[in-house]
């Protein structure tokens, strides 16, 4: 079996880092929470959260998890529209969306 990734999540064949973007939904009683993590460090997550708030009409915030990684948190279950929103607003390219996006739907 050929090794495609090393322990640093680097693509061995291309030699470039492959960092996945995770979209997770979680049911908290009657309410849903959607989180996005793994976006590039050079992106302004607060501006993305504000734009998501306007277009999806939901409460958003940027939180820091236990590993000091910033995560965008949205109120509601928006996993089905987030991929199209990220590509449509040029946060990521369509090719990146196919390669890097992972949706964890509850």
N, C-alpha and C positions, 0 to 999 in steps of 0.2 A: 504494500500500500504506500502510495506516494504522499509525502508530507507537504501539505499545502500552506499551513500556517505554523509559525514558530510560537514560542511561549509569549512573545511580545505582541501577538496579534498582527504580525507583519506578513504580508503575502510573499511567500518564499520565491515564487516564480517571477513576479514583477518587481519585487523589492520595495514595494510601497506599502505604507500602513493602511490597513482596512479596518476602519472603526465603524461598527454597526450603530444604526440609529434605532432605538427601541421605542415603540409606542405600546403602552400598557393601559389596560382598563381594569378598574377594581370596583366591585360593588361594596358600598359601605352602608348597609341597611337598605333604605329606599333610594339612596342617592348613588350616583356613579362619579368616579374620578378618572380622568385620563391623564397620563404623564408621557412626556417626550424627553428622552435623554440620549446623549451620544452625538449631539450636533457639534459642529466644528467650534473650536475655541475662539476663532476670530469673529464669530457672529455675535451680534448684540441680542441676547436672549430677552431682554426687557422690551425691546422694540418689537420682536417677533410676538411676544406674549400680548402686547398691546394691540397689534394688528389682528391676532387671533380673536381677541376679545371683541373687536369691532365686527369682524366678519362672521363669527360663529355665535355671537350674542350670548356669551357665557362669561362667568368669572374666571380670571386667569391669575396666576402668580408664578414667580420664579423662586424655587426653594433650593436649599443646599442639603444634599443627602449626607449620610454618615461618612462617605469617602471624600467629602468636600467637592462634589461634582454638582454643578447647577442643573436643575431639572425644571422644565416648564410643566405646570400642573393646571389642568382645565377642569371646570365643574361640568359634569355630564359625560355621556358616552359618545365620543367623537372619533373613534378609531377608523370608521369607514370613510370619513371625509378628509382626514388629516394628510394622507398621502397625496391626494389630488391638490390640497391646499398648498403643501410644501413645494410641490413641483410647479403649480400654477403661479405662485408668487416668487418663483426663482430663488427660494432658499436652498434647494438642491436641484440638480439637473435630473432629467428623466432617467438617464443611465445610472446615476447614483441611487435614485429611488429603487430601481430594480435590483441593484447590487447590495445596497447597504440597509434598506428599511426592513425591519422585522416587527411584525404586529403580533402582540400577545393579547388575544381577545379572550375575555373571561366568559 
